[in-house]
Amino acid sequence: MTSASPNLHVIVLNRWSVGWSGGKPAYEEVLDHSAYRVSYLVDDEGFKGLTDTIKQSCLVEKVADIKDLEQLVKGFGNLVAKGGEAFRLVALSEWDLLNAAELRARFGVAGMQPPAAMGVRDKVRMKELISAAGIKVPTFAPCASLADLEAFIDAHGYPVVLKPRKMAASIGVSIIWNQAKLEAEKACLAFDDMECETYCPGSVFHIDGLMQDGRLAYAVAFRYTRPPVEFVQGLPLGGISLEDCTRRTQLVALAAKVAKALAINNTHFHLEVIVDETAADPSPVFLEVGARVGGADIPRAVELITGVDAVKQQLRVELGDDLLPMVHGAQVCAAYFLVPFPKGLPRVVTRHAPLGRESLPTLVDEHLRAPGDVLDGTGGYLKIPARFVFRGGFAVSTIDVKYSQQNSQFQEYEALANYQQNPGDPRPIYRISQIPAQPSFNVLSNGTSPFVGTNYSARDAQQPA
């Protein structure tokens, strides 16, 4: 652990006006500005994201283009000249990882260096390293032209996935299902810094975890409701955390292996894999990984399970501080749901009826664009029409319905025995292995149970005498 000191200079590279929690980036909440001397390197948009307190009390250097490395080198040098040698450089955005690594290398700052950054940003290099570590990956290749794509298809067949080597959030991803689709779209396909890979069917999962000093500090596995590329195509997307099961154990073990193969250390990661659960060997296939906290409401979902802000933990390991104590949320289920931009942009929000916890007790966060807001497709996940976060518990409910030939025309009802916590309490009332005495119903010899009363929609089952 590093002893924090106001003499240690931490520089934050920020391009966000809207942060991971929906408002301004909450740097003052996740980074102790009294324990470190904190400065900021921003562009115009990132400057909007700084609070008045930061603008007044911290060194701030602005650049015209935050993607331009040489502008960043000049701005970083100015901050070092004014504030002293940099102890750490913090860059939370996926888009800043490569330039941040170059700045660390040029100024002798500890943290992720260019080779490791390239391994988690370039999907070709990433898969080369992952494959060398013995982890299953799709067949892949660089794809710089239509000729490269057609040669890949000749060798491996359809479907084929074409994706940018250094993008994220499924931006620019195309699935070419057959020759007809290729013919229809090839005039519009871009081949600037692209890769192609064989399509893998199955369920997509993501594992979000934290590496600290070469070990996996924690990891939370989620099942996507659909492949993330479909969100870009206009379909809603959600994720739900996995219970403590064989699949979760398998995915967490894979995450640790991936982190080691790519030298991901002292940072959060967001790993995506696909599993064909209908296969005889449903083993996960690596898709891609980012060395950062997951996007959208993933940090909030992770927090509901661990009890600690994921971004705060990320910064603590980057600075060499001990992690904050976490809870073991194995019985807590966290989920999120994202509503995509509609077609025909720009569009104006006219009304939004909130769900509210009164009608949906498991809802913990609800983010809605306000009436009058313009939806123009920019701003990423935090600017989509609506986002929801949920917390619940794991449970199993089964109903056995018996049919018989002679009773095929009978009206059927089902009798349920409800055990539940108080409203708003997400914890399971008991483990299945610790079930109390089972409810008893007056089951007749023909397999039916009499009901009491005349309210056909809500009658009680007759109890045995």
C-alpha positions as CSV (number, residue, x, y, z in Angstrom):
1,M,0.0,0.0,0.0
2,T,1.2,3.5,-0.8
3,S,0.8,6.1,1.9
4,A,-1.3,8.9,0.5
5,S,0.2,12.3,0.7
6,P,-0.8,15.8,-0.4
7,N,2.7,16.0,-1.9
8,L,1.8,13.2,-4.4
9,H,0.6,14.7,-7.7
10,V,-2.2,12.8,-9.4
11,I,-3.2,13.9,-12.9
12,V,-6.7,13.0,-14.2
13,L,-7.3,12.8,-18.0
14,N,-11.0,13.6,-18.4
15,R,-13.1,13.9,-21.6
16,W,-16.5,13.5,-19.9
17,S,-19.1,16.1,-19.2
18,V,-21.5,13.4,-17.9
19,G,-20.0,10.7,-15.6
20,W,-20.6,7.1,-14.7
21,S,-23.4,8.0,-12.3
22,G,-25.4,10.2,-14.6
23,G,-24.4,13.7,-13.4
24,K,-21.0,15.3,-13.6
25,P,-18.1,12.9,-13.2
26,A,-17.9,12.4,-9.5
27,Y,-14.1,12.6,-9.1
28,E,-14.4,14.3,-5.7
29,E,-16.4,11.3,-4.4
30,V,-14.0,8.6,-5.7
31,L,-10.7,10.4,-5.3
32,D,-9.6,12.0,-2.0
33,H,-8.5,15.5,-3.1
34,S,-7.2,16.2,0.4
35,A,-5.0,13.1,0.4
36,Y,-3.4,13.9,-3.0
37,R,-2.6,17.0,-5.1
38,V,-4.9,16.5,-8.0
39,S,-4.7,18.2,-11.4
40,Y,-6.9,17.8,-14.5
41,L,-6.1,17.5,-18.3
42,V,-9.3,18.1,-20.3
43,D,-10.8,19.3,-23.5
44,D,-13.8,21.6,-23.7
45,E,-16.3,18.8,-23.0
46,G,-14.2,17.5,-20.1
47,F,-14.0,21.0,-18.6
48,K,-17.8,21.1,-18.5
49,G,-17.7,18.0,-16.3
50,L,-15.5,19.6,-13.6
51,T,-17.3,21.0,-10.6
52,D,-16.7,24.6,-9.6
53,T,-14.7,23.4,-6.6
54,I,-12.3,21.5,-8.8
55,K,-12.0,24.5,-11.2
56,Q,-11.2,26.8,-8.3
57,S,-8.9,24.6,-6.3
58,C,-7.0,22.3,-8.8
59,L,-4.7,22.9,-11.6
60,V,-6.6,22.5,-14.9
61,E,-5.0,22.3,-18.3
62,K,-7.2,22.4,-21.5
63,V,-6.4,21.0,-24.9
64,A,-8.3,21.6,-28.1
65,D,-8.3,17.9,-29.1
66,I,-8.1,15.3,-26.4
67,K,-7.3,12.6,-29.0
68,D,-4.1,14.4,-30.2
69,L,-1.2,12.9,-28.3
70,E,1.2,15.8,-28.9
71,Q,-1.3,18.2,-27.4
72,L,-1.7,16.0,-24.4
73,V,2.1,15.8,-24.0
74,K,2.3,19.6,-24.0
75,G,-0.6,19.9,-21.5
76,F,0.8,17.2,-19.3
77,G,4.2,18.8,-19.3
78,N,2.6,22.1,-18.2
79,L,0.9,20.4,-15.3
80,V,4.1,18.8,-14.2
81,A,5.9,22.1,-14.4
82,K,3.3,23.8,-12.2
83,G,2.4,20.9,-9.9
84,G,5.5,18.8,-9.7
85,E,6.3,15.3,-10.9
86,A,3.3,13.1,-11.6
87,F,2.8,10.2,-9.2
88,R,-0.1,8.6,-11.2
89,L,-2.1,9.4,-14.3
90,V,-5.8,8.4,-14.1
91,A,-7.7,7.8,-17.3
92,L,-11.1,6.1,-16.9
93,S,-12.3,6.3,-20.5
94,E,-11.7,3.5,-22.9
95,W,-10.8,6.0,-25.6
96,D,-7.9,7.4,-23.5
97,L,-6.1,4.2,-22.6
98,L,-3.6,4.3,-25.4
99,N,-2.7,8.0,-25.1
100,A,-2.5,7.7,-21.3
101,A,-0.1,4.8,-21.6
102,E,2.1,6.9,-23.9
103,L,2.1,9.8,-21.5
104,R,3.2,7.4,-18.7
105,A,6.0,6.1,-20.8
106,R,7.2,9.6,-21.8
107,F,7.0,11.1,-18.3
108,G,8.1,8.0,-16.3
109,V,4.8,7.5,-14.5
110,A,3.8,4.1,-13.1
111,G,0.8,2.3,-14.4
112,M,-0.3,0.7,-17.6
113,Q,2.4,1.1,-20.3
114,P,2.0,1.0,-24.1
115,P,2.4,-2.7,-24.8
116,A,-0.2,-3.7,-22.2
117,A,-2.5,-0.9,-23.4
118,M,-2.3,-2.2,-27.0
119,G,-3.2,-5.7,-25.8
120,V,-6.5,-4.4,-24.3
121,R,-7.3,-2.0,-27.2
122,D,-6.3,-3.7,-30.4
123,K,-8.6,-6.7,-30.9
124,V,-6.2,-8.5,-33.2
125,R,-3.3,-8.2,-30.7
126,M,-5.7,-9.1,-27.9
127,K,-6.8,-12.3,-29.5
128,E,-3.2,-13.3,-30.4
129,L,-2.2,-13.1,-26.7
130,I,-5.4,-14.8,-25.6
131,S,-5.0,-17.6,-28.1
132,A,-1.4,-18.1,-27.1
133,A,-2.6,-18.6,-23.5
134,G,-4.7,-21.5,-24.5
135,I,-8.1,-19.7,-24.3
136,K,-10.7,-20.4,-27.0
137,V,-11.2,-17.5,-29.4
138,P,-13.1,-17.2,-32.7
139,T,-10.9,-17.6,-35.9
140,F,-9.8,-14.1,-36.7
141,A,-7.6,-12.0,-39.0
142,P,-6.8,-8.4,-39.8
143,C,-9.1,-7.1,-42.5
144,A,-7.8,-4.1,-44.4
145,S,-9.9,-4.5,-47.6
146,L,-12.8,-6.2,-49.3
147,A,-10.4,-8.7,-50.8
148,D,-9.2,-9.6,-47.2
149,L,-12.8,-10.1,-46.2
150,E,-13.7,-12.2,-49.2
151,A,-10.6,-14.4,-48.7
152,F,-11.5,-14.9,-45.1
153,I,-15.1,-15.9,-46.1
154,D,-13.7,-18.3,-48.7
155,A,-11.6,-20.0,-46.0
156,H,-14.1,-20.0,-43.2
157,G,-17.6,-19.5,-44.6
158,Y,-20.5,-17.5,-43.3
159,P,-21.5,-15.9,-41.0
160,V,-18.6,-13.5,-40.4
161,V,-18.3,-10.6,-38.0
162,L,-16.5,-7.4,-39.1
163,K,-15.5,-5.1,-36.4
164,P,-13.2,-2.1,-35.7
165,R,-9.9,-3.2,-34.0
166,K,-10.0,-0.3,-31.4
167,M,-13.7,0.6,-30.9
168,A,-15.9,-0.4,-28.0
169,A,-19.7,-0.7,-27.2
170,S,-20.3,-2.6,-30.4
171,I,-19.7,0.5,-32.5
172,G,-19.1,-0.3,-36.1
173,V,-19.8,-4.0,-35.8
174,S,-21.4,-5.8,-38.7
175,I,-22.5,-9.4,-39.0
176,I,-22.4,-10.7,-42.5
177,W,-24.8,-13.6,-42.5
178,N,-24.6,-14.7,-46.2
179,Q,-23.5,-13.8,-49.7
180,A,-26.7,-11.8,-50.3
181,K,-26.0,-9.6,-47.3
182,L,-22.4,-9.1,-48.4
183,E,-23.5,-8.1,-51.9
184,A,-26.1,-5.7,-50.5
185,E,-23.7,-4.0,-48.0
186,K,-20.1,-4.3,-49.4
187,A,-20.2,-0.8,-51.0
188,C,-20.8,0.7,-47.6
189,L,-18.4,-1.4,-45.6
190,A,-15.4,0.4,-44.0
191,F,-12.0,-1.3,-43.8
192,D,-10.0,1.3,-41.8
193,D,-8.3,-0.6,-39.0
194,M,-10.7,-3.5,-39.0
195,E,-10.7,-7.2,-38.2
196,C,-12.9,-10.1,-39.1
197,E,-13.7,-13.2,-37.2
198,T,-16.0,-16.2,-37.4
199,Y,-19.4,-15.9,-35.9
200,C,-20.0,-17.8,-32.7
201,P,-23.6,-18.6,-31.7
202,G,-24.7,-18.7,-28.1
203,S,-25.5,-16.7,-25.0
204,V,-23.3,-13.6,-24.3
205,F,-22.0,-13.0,-20.8
206,H,-19.9,-10.2,-19.3
207,I,-17.6,-10.5,-16.3
208,D,-16.6,-7.3,-14.5
209,G,-13.8,-7.6,-12.0
210,L,-10.8,-5.9,-10.4
211,M,-7.2,-7.0,-10.5
212,Q,-4.9,-5.9,-7.6
213,D,-1.2,-6.8,-7.4
214,G,-1.6,-9.7,-9.8
215,R,-4.6,-11.3,-8.1
216,L,-8.3,-11.2,-8.8
217,A,-9.8,-9.1,-6.0
218,Y,-13.4,-9.8,-7.1
219,A,-15.4,-10.5,-10.2
220,V,-19.2,-10.4,-10.9
221,A,-20.6,-12.4,-13.9
222,F,-23.7,-11.2,-15.8
223,R,-25.8,-12.7,-18.5
224,Y,-26.8,-10.3,-21.3
225,T,-30.4,-10.5,-22.4
226,R,-29.3,-10.4,-26.0
227,P,-26.0,-9.9,-27.9
228,P,-24.8,-6.3,-27.3
229,V,-24.5,-5.6,-31.1
230,E,-28.4,-5.7,-31.2
231,F,-28.6,-2.7,-28.9
232,V,-26.8,-0.6,-31.6
233,Q,-29.3,-1.9,-34.1
234,G,-32.2,-0.5,-31.9
235,L,-33.2,-3.3,-29.6
236,P,-33.3,-3.0,-25.7
237,L,-30.4,-4.5,-23.8
238,G,-30.2,-5.7,-20.2
239,G,-27.9,-7.8,-18.0
240,I,-28.6,-9.8,-14.9
241,S,-26.0,-11.2,-12.4
242,L,-25.5,-14.9,-12.1
243,E,-26.2,-16.9,-9.0
244,D,-23.5,-18.9,-7.3
245,C,-23.5,-21.7,-9.9
246,T,-21.1,-23.8,-12.1
247,R,-21.4,-21.3,-15.0
248,R,-20.4,-18.4,-12.7
249,T,-17.5,-20.3,-11.3
250,Q,-16.4,-21.2,-14.8
251,L,-16.6,-17.5,-16.0
252,V,-14.8,-16.1,-13.0
253,A,-11.9,-18.6,-13.5
254,L,-11.7,-17.6,-17.1
255,A,-11.6,-13.9,-16.2
256,A,-8.5,-14.4,-14.0
257,K,-6.8,-16.3,-16.8
258,V,-7.6,-13.6,-19.4
259,A,-6.3,-10.9,-17.0
260,K,-3.0,-12.7,-16.6
261,A,-2.6,-13.3,-20.4
262,L,-3.1,-9.6,-21.1
263,A,-1.1,-8.3,-18.2
264,I,-4.2,-6.5,-16.8
265,N,-3.2,-5.4,-13.3
266,N,-4.3,-2.8,-10.8
267,T,-7.3,-1.9,-12.8
268,H,-10.9,-2.9,-13.4
269,F,-11.8,-5.0,-16.4
270,H,-14.9,-5.7,-18.5
271,L,-14.8,-9.1,-20.3
272,E,-17.3,-10.4,-22.8
273,V,-17.5,-14.1,-23.7
274,I,-20.1,-16.3,-25.5
275,V,-21.2,-19.7,-24.6
276,D,-23.2,-22.1,-26.8
277,E,-25.3,-23.6,-24.1
278,T,-26.8,-26.2,-26.5
279,A,-23.4,-27.7,-27.3
280,A,-22.1,-30.9,-25.9
281,D,-19.1,-28.9,-24.5
282,P,-20.6,-25.5,-23.5
283,S,-17.2,-23.8,-22.8
284,P,-16.9,-20.1,-23.1
285,V,-15.3,-18.4,-26.1
286,F,-13.4,-15.1,-25.6
287,L,-14.9,-12.1,-27.5
288,E,-13.1,-9.0,-26.1
289,V,-12.1,-7.2,-23.0
290,G,-11.6,-3.7,-21.8
291,A,-9.2,-2.6,-19.0
292,R,-11.7,-0.3,-17.4
293,V,-15.0,-0.2,-15.5
294,G,-17.9,-1.4,-17.6
295,G,-20.1,1.1,-19.3
296,A,-23.7,2.2,-18.7
297,D,-25.1,1.0,-15.3
298,I,-22.7,-1.9,-14.9
299,P,-20.7,0.0,-12.1
300,R,-23.9,0.5,-10.2
301,A,-24.9,-3.2,-10.6
302,V,-21.5,-4.2,-9.3
303,E,-21.8,-1.9,-6.4
304,L,-25.2,-3.5,-5.4
305,I,-23.4,-6.8,-5.1
306,T,-20.1,-5.8,-3.6
307,G,-21.4,-2.8,-1.5
308,V,-18.7,-0.4,-2.8
309,D,-18.5,2.0,-5.7
310,A,-16.6,0.2,-8.5
311,V,-14.9,3.4,-9.7
312,K,-13.7,4.2,-6.2
313,Q,-12.1,0.7,-6.0
314,Q,-10.6,1.2,-9.4
315,L,-8.8,4.4,-8.3
316,R,-7.7,2.9,-5.0
317,V,-5.8,0.1,-6.8
318,E,-4.3,2.5,-9.3
319,L,-3.0,4.7,-6.5
320,G,-1.7,1.7,-4.5
321,D,-4.2,2.1,-1.7
322,D,-6.0,-0.8,0.1
323,L,-9.4,-1.7,-1.2
324,L,-12.5,-0.7,0.8
325,P,-14.2,-3.5,2.7
326,M,-16.8,-5.3,0.6
327,V,-19.8,-7.4,1.4
328,H,-20.3,-10.9,0.0
329,G,-23.5,-10.4,-2.0
330,A,-23.9,-14.0,-3.3
331,Q,-27.6,-13.9,-2.5
332,V,-28.2,-10.5,-4.1
333,C,-29.2,-10.3,-7.8
334,A,-28.5,-7.1,-9.6
335,A,-29.7,-6.2,-13.1
336,Y,-30.0,-3.3,-15.5
337,F,-32.1,-2.5,-18.6
338,L,-31.2,0.0,-21.3
339,V,-33.7,1.6,-23.8
340,P,-31.9,2.4,-27.1
341,F,-32.2,5.5,-29.2
342,P,-35.3,5.4,-31.5
343,K,-35.0,5.4,-35.3
344,G,-35.4,8.6,-37.2
345,L,-33.1,10.8,-35.1
346,P,-33.1,13.6,-34.0
347,R,-36.2,13.1,-31.9
348,V,-37.6,15.2,-29.0
349,V,-38.8,13.6,-25.8
350,T,-42.4,14.6,-25.2
351,R,-43.3,12.6,-22.1
352,H,-41.8,10.0,-19.8
353,A,-43.9,8.1,-17.2
354,P,-41.7,6.9,-14.5
355,L,-42.1,3.3,-13.2
356,G,-41.4,4.1,-9.5
357,R,-40.7,1.7,-6.7
358,E,-44.3,1.7,-5.6
359,S,-45.2,-0.4,-8.7
360,L,-41.9,-2.2,-9.0
361,P,-40.2,-2.8,-5.6
362,T,-37.0,-4.2,-7.1
363,L,-36.3,-1.0,-9.0
364,V,-33.5,1.0,-7.3
365,D,-32.5,3.5,-10.0
366,E,-34.5,5.0,-12.8
367,H,-32.8,7.4,-15.3
368,L,-35.2,9.1,-17.8
369,R,-34.5,11.8,-20.4
370,A,-36.7,14.8,-19.6
371,P,-39.5,16.2,-21.8
372,G,-37.9,18.6,-24.2
373,D,-34.6,16.7,-24.4
374,V,-33.3,16.1,-27.9
375,L,-32.2,12.6,-28.7
376,D,-29.5,12.8,-31.4
377,G,-27.6,9.6,-30.9
378,T,-24.6,11.2,-29.2
379,G,-23.5,10.9,-25.6
380,G,-23.3,7.1,-25.4
381,Y,-25.3,5.1,-22.8
382,L,-25.8,8.0,-20.5
383,K,-27.8,9.9,-23.1
384,I,-30.2,7.1,-24.2
385,P,-33.9,7.6,-23.5
386,A,-34.1,5.5,-20.4
387,R,-32.0,3.3,-18.1
388,F,-33.2,1.1,-15.1
389,V,-31.3,-0.7,-12.4
390,F,-32.8,-3.5,-10.2
391,R,-31.9,-5.4,-7.1
392,G,-33.5,-8.6,-6.0
393,G,-32.7,-12.1,-4.6
394,F,-32.3,-15.5,-6.1
395,A,-35.2,-17.9,-5.8
396,V,-36.8,-20.9,-7.6
397,S,-40.5,-21.3,-8.1
398,T,-42.0,-24.5,-9.6
399,I,-45.6,-25.4,-10.4
400,D,-46.7,-29.0,-11.2
401,V,-49.9,-29.2,-13.3
402,K,-51.4,-32.7,-13.6
403,Y,-53.5,-33.7,-16.6
404,S,-55.6,-36.8,-16.9
405,Q,-57.6,-38.1,-19.8
406,Q,-60.9,-38.3,-18.0
407,N,-60.5,-34.8,-16.5
408,S,-59.4,-33.1,-19.8
409,Q,-62.4,-30.7,-19.8
410,F,-62.1,-29.6,-16.1
411,Q,-61.3,-26.0,-15.3
412,E,-57.8,-25.9,-14.0
413,Y,-56.5,-23.8,-11.1
414,E,-53.2,-23.8,-9.3
415,A,-52.5,-23.4,-5.6
416,L,-49.6,-21.4,-4.5
417,A,-48.0,-21.0,-1.0
418,N,-46.3,-17.7,-0.8
419,Y,-43.3,-17.0,1.4
420,Q,-41.9,-13.5,1.1
421,Q,-39.9,-10.8,2.8
422,N,-41.2,-7.4,3.7
423,P,-41.7,-5.2,0.6
424,G,-38.4,-3.7,-0.6
425,D,-36.2,-6.4,1.2
426,P,-34.3,-8.1,-1.7
427,R,-32.9,-11.0,0.4
428,P,-34.2,-14.5,-0.2
429,I,-36.4,-15.6,2.8
430,Y,-34.5,-18.9,3.0
431,R,-32.1,-21.1,1.0
432,I,-33.7,-23.9,-0.9
433,S,-31.6,-26.3,1.1
434,Q,-33.1,-24.9,4.3
435,I,-36.8,-24.9,3.2
436,P,-39.2,-25.0,6.2
437,A,-42.0,-27.5,6.5
438,Q,-43.7,-27.7,3.1
439,P,-47.3,-26.3,2.9
440,S,-49.9,-29.0,2.9
441,F,-53.1,-29.0,0.7
442,N,-56.1,-31.4,0.8
443,V,-55.1,-33.4,-2.2
444,L,-57.9,-35.8,-3.3
445,S,-57.3,-39.3,-4.8
446,N,-57.8,-37.9,-8.3
447,G,-55.0,-35.4,-7.8
448,T,-57.2,-32.3,-7.3
449,S,-57.6,-30.0,-4.3
450,P,-60.9,-28.3,-3.3
451,F,-61.0,-24.6,-3.1
452,V,-62.8,-22.5,-0.5
453,G,-65.1,-19.6,-1.4
454,T,-66.6,-18.3,-4.6
455,N,-64.1,-15.8,-5.8
456,Y,-62.7,-17.7,-8.8
457,S,-59.7,-15.4,-9.3
458,A,-58.4,-15.5,-5.7
459,R,-59.7,-18.4,-3.6
460,D,-57.8,-20.2,-0.9
461,A,-57.0,-23.9,-1.2
462,Q,-58.8,-26.1,1.4
463,Q,-56.4,-27.2,4.1
464,P,-56.5,-30.8,5.4
465,A,-58.7,-31.4,8.5
